[in-house]
């Protein structure tokens, strides 16, 4: 195949590894990518993934796995060949929930439901139920952990069903679905949607880009435009002449020599190397795009930078960084590095450096005591360690964390009720108003030494 000007296009041979149903679905979607030559490799069980991958590793340029389990099985021994897996997201849940809703209506069966779900994150499942208008009387969720076997998931669902705690089992794993059916469990299979499969195919293409630029780390840079009045994502069109975002993004991509594509109407993704991002952000101290850009009133531009050794890792980190930026009042820019170290907001004097992970038992105990995430505890530690904060107001905390004043007050109230913070004084604001309470953090000194990159606890 020739490109414009007579240059021969590079064809990437990709092995698609998975169960028959998903492999066929991926092959159909892959027809839209002429630069990829897809080789179907079908297995009956995820445990066969390693043998099949070893057999084909010298025949292909990359592997695309139909899920996280076969990817983990194969990646333990395979090195030197790019690997990508398809993420299971909440979007695949909608089809199953619609099916349950339809069957319940036909049978006039009572709602709410009792469900067990695997792989997906709790917030994704809750959002799916709310979107469809269903309520789960009982909801059991088993998130995927590295090294978790399909048999463990089978037992999770089967034990709940056998003890009459659930009516339906929803699984993302084909072998789990087949096994549950054999056991007589009423179950449904959550399949990845075609847009999710398309994203994975794009990641395969990006792995080729990684090989072309050498062994340097990949950087995924995501930019999203949101209407800040109510937080809903809105179309780009209403900005009109005030901001031709597409043209601006295209110019940015050409200037920085990055691979770029639109994830949706309001989100642009750039793929480049860590070196380019470090130069653009002055070593992660400034925002790469917002300087000099004027947005229409009521609109914010949020940015997330993810660094990783693989396209999957960099993309996951970029999504996490973008989510943090979108929660920032007024937008902002965050970066998540390969060790899950979080930097941000970039370009602000209040930038914090902390980790979203920890294996420190004391910090984990503090998170449980306060009822907050380990990332929030690490953020408080970073605040105290980096800026020697001994007492602060809710307004100051809102500024440091990039959250609303209401969220800041709620967070300090949680810490106070958990005996991890106490009111130690008041200050009078410059403008007229009620005095502000000052809080002192009461975290043990021993917990201060775990702010850097950490292993998964």
N, C-alpha and C positions, 0 to 999 in steps of 0.2 A: 504494500500500500504506500502511495506517495503522498507527501504533503505538498502544499502550494510551493512552487518553485523547484520541484523535482527532488526534494529531500525525502528520504525513505523514513516512514514512520516506524517507531519501535513498537512491536507487538509483545505484550507481556503475557506469558503463559501462566495461568493460575489454576491450581487444583482446588475444586470446591468439595469440601469434606463435610458430610452430614447424612442424615436419614433421607430416604428416597423422596418423600414429600417436599422437604425443604430444599434439597438439591435441585429438584425440578423447578421450584419457585425461583430460586436464585438464577438458574440458567435462563429462564424466561426474561427476568429483569436484566440480566447481563447482555442480552441481545442489543440493548441500547448503548453499549460501550464497545465500539469497534476496535478500540486499542487493546482489548482484553480477549485472550483466547482461553476460554474456560473449559477445564477438564473435569467432568463429574466423577466423584469418588464416593460411593454410597456405602454406609455401614449399617449394621443392625443394632449395634451397641456402642456407646461412647468409648468403651474400653478398647475397641478395635482401632481407634483413631491413631494411636502411636504406631502400630504396625503398618497401617496404610500410608502414614506420612513418611515413615522411614523408607518404604518401598518406592515412593515417588519423589523424594527430595532432590534427586539429581536430574529429574526430568522436567521440573517446573521452576518458574521464577519466584512464585509466591504461593502461599496457602490462604484460603478463605474458609474458615470454620463456621458451621451453622449455629454455634453457641459457645458459651464460655467453658463448659465442661470438656469437650473434645480439645479445645484450644489449650487448656491447662494440662491435659494428659499428654499432648504432643510436645508442648513447649518445654517440658522438663528435660528432654534429651536432644531436641532439634535446635541447632544453632546455625546462623549464617544465611537462613532463608527467611525472607519477610513473612510474618504471620499476622492475620487480621481475623477477628471474630465478629459475628453479628450480635449486637447488643439487644437484649429483650427490654423493651420499654413499655410504659403504660398504654401506648397507642394500640398495641396488639390486644390489650384487654377488652377494648370496646366491643369487638365482634362477639366475643364470648358472652359479655354481659347482655348484649342485645339478644343473643340466642336464649339465654336463661330467662330474660324478661318475656320473650315471645312464648316460650314453652310454658312459663308460669301462667300467662294469660290464657293460653289454650286449655290448660288443665284446671284453671281456676284455683291453683294452689296458693296458699297464703304467703304473703311477704311480711316481714323481712326474711332474708336468707341467712344461712349459716355456711360459711365458706372457709376453705383452706387454700392458700396460694403460695407458690414457691417462686424463687429467683427475684421477682419484682420487689421494689422498695415500698415500705408502708405508705409513704405519701403518694406514690403513683397509684396504688390500689384505691386509696381513699378518694383521690381526685376522680378516678374512673367511675366509682360508685356514685359520687355526687353528680357527675356530669350526666349519667343515665337516669338519675332520679331513684336509685335503689338505696336501701339501707340494710346493712348487715347486722343482724342481731348478735352473731358471733363471727369474728374474723380472726383467723390464725394465719400468720405470714412467716415464712422461713426464707430469709434473704440468702442469696448464694454466698458461700465462703470458699476461698481457695482450698482445694483439696477435698471438697465435699463430693461424695459419690452419689450416683443416681439412686442406689439402693437406700441411702439415708433419706432421700426425699420421698421414696416410696413408703418407707416406714412412718415418716412424718404424717403423710396424708392418710395412710391406712389405719394407723392407730386412732386418729381423730374420728374417722368414719366408723370404725368398729365399735367405738365407745359412744356412738350416736351424738357426737359433738358438732358434726358438720353434715350438711346435706349434699354438698358438691365439693369436688377437688378440682382446682384449676392449676395446671402445670405448664411450664415452658419447655419441658424436656420430653422428647418423643418417646424414649425408652421408659420413662416414668409413666407416661400416658398409657402405653401398651401394657405395662405390668399392672397398673391399677384397673384397667379394663378386665384383664384376666382374673383379677381378684374380686370382680363384681362391684367395684366402686363406681358411683356415678361421677364421671370426670369429664373435663373439657381441656382441650389443648390450646394454649395461647401461642399463636404463630406471629412471627415478626411481619410487620406491614411492608409493602413494597417500597415506600419511601425510606424505611430503616435499612432494607437490603441495599437500596441505591446508595445510601450513605456509606455502607460497608464497602461497596465496590469502589467508591471514590477514595476510601482509605487505602485500598489496594493500589490504586493509581498513585497515591501519595507516597506509598512505600517505595515505588519505583523512583519517585523524585528524590527520596532520601538516599537511595543507592547512587543516584547521579551526583549528589553533592558530597558524597563520602560518608564517613562515620560520625559526623557531627550530630549533635542532638537536634531533633525536630522541634519546631515551635509552631503552634496553632494559635492564631490570633482571631478572635471573634468580635464582631461589632454589631450591636443591635440598637434599633431606634424604637423608642417607646413613648407613648403619650403619658405624661407624668401626672395628668389631672386625676385620673382614677387608676392608673397603673396598668390599664389594658393595652395590649399590643394593637397598634393601628396601622393603617396603610401609609405608605410613603407619599402618595399622591398629594394630599392636602398641603404639603410644604411648598409646592409650586416652585416659583423662581427663587425663593429664599434659600433653598438648599437643594441642589441637584446632587443627591447623595450618590446615585449610581456613578455619575461622572467623576465625582470626588474620589470614590473608592477605586474606580478604574485607574485614575491617575496615580493614586497612592500605590496600587499594585504594580503598575509599570515602573514607577520611580524606585520601588524597593526590590523589583525583580522577584515577586512572590507569585506562587500559584494561588488563584483565587476563584471562589464560586459563591453564588447566593444560596444559602441554606433554605431561606424562604423569602417572602417579600420584604421582610424587615431585618434580615440578618445576613451579614456577609462574613465569610470565613477566608482567611489568608493562611497559606502554608509557606513557611520559610525555615531558616535555621536559627539557632539560639544566638549566633554571632550577630545576625542582622537585627534581631529584636533587642539585644543588649545595646547595640549602637543607637537604635531608634529611641530607646527608653533611657539612654545614658546610664546603663547598668541598673535598670529597674528602679529609676528614681523619678522619671517623668512619664506622662501619658504620651503614647506615640502619635495620636491623631487629633486630640481635642484642641490643641493650641491654635488659636486664630479662627476657629470655626464658630459661626453664629447660628444658633438654632432658633426656629420660631418659638414664640411663647408657648409654654405648656408641653414642650418636647425635650426629651433627654436622650443622650447617646451614651450607651454603656459598653465597656470593653473588657474582654477577658483574654488573658494570655496563658497558654498551657505549654509547659516544657516537658519533653519525655524522650526516651530512647526509641520508642516505637510510635507509629501514628496513632494507635489506639490510646496509649498512655497520654500523649500530648493532647489529643482531642478531649479525653475525659477530664484532664486538668483544666483545659480551656473552658469547658462547660461549667465546671465548678467555679472557676474564676468569674465567668460572665454572670452566673447566678448571684454571686456575692455583689458584683457591681450593680446589678439591676435592683438589688435590695438597698443599695446606697441611696440616700436621699439626694436627688438632683443628678443621679448617674455617677459614673466614676470608672476607674480602671483598676483591676486586680490581676495579679499573676500567681499561678500555682506552679512551682518547680517540680522536678522529677521526684524528689523525696517528699512531696506533698507539703513543702514549706510554702506558706502563703505570705505574699507581699501586697500591701495596699492600705488605702488607696494610693496609687502612684500619682506623683505630682502634688501631694498634700504634705504639709508639715507634720500632720498627725499620722503618717504612715507607720504601720505596725508590721513586725516580722514574727510570725508564729507558725506552728504546725497544726494541722487538723487531726493529727494522730498522736498517740502516746502509749507507751507500755509501762509508764510509771504507776505502780499500784496506788500511790497516795493521790495522784492527780485523778485517776479513774474514780477513786472513792469520793473525791471532792465533787466531781461531775454528778455522781449519783446522789450525793447529799443535797446538792443545789437543784437537781432536776434539770440540768442544762447539758449541752454537748461538751465533749472533751475539747473541741476547738474553741468554744467560748471560754472555758477555763484557761486554756493556753493563751487566749487573747488577753484576758485579765492579767496573767502573769507577765506577758510581754509589755503591757501598758505600765505595770509597776516597775518592771526591770529596766525598760528602755527610757522611761521618762520620770522615774522616781516619784510616781504619784502616791502621795500618802493620804490625801483626802480629795474628793471630787464631788461635783454636783451632777444631777441627772442630765443637765444641759451639756456639761463637759463630756460626760460619757457618750451622749448621743453624737457629739462632734467627733470624738475619737473613733467610735465604732461605725459611724456613718449610718445610724439608725434614727428613727423618729424619737421625739421626746417621750411620747407615750410608751414606746417599747423600752426605752432606757429606764423609765420609772418602774415598769413592770419587772425588768431584770434586777434592778437594785432591791426591789421588794422581795423577790425570790431569795436573793442572797441574804437579806436581813432575816427573813423567816428561817433560813437554814443556818443562822449564826455565822455566816461567812462575811457579813458586812454589818456595820452599825452606824447609826446617826451620831456624829461627833460635833456638830455645830451648824451654824447658819451663815449665810452671806446675803447682803442686800444688793440686788441687781442695780446696775447703773440707771436704768429706766425705772419708773415707778412700778411697784408690784409687790407681791408677797415675798418675804425672804425665802431663799432657796436652802434646802437642807443639804448639808455636807456629809458624805459617807466615807468611812474608812474601811478598806478591805482587810479581812482577817484570815488570810490564807497562811498556812504553816510555812515557815521559812524554808523547810526542807524541800518543798514542792517547787522551788524557784528555778531549779537547774535543768529543766526539760523543755526549753523553748525552741531548740533547733530541730532539724529534721529528725524524725523518729521512725522506727519500724512500726508496722501494724501491731497493735496490742492484741 
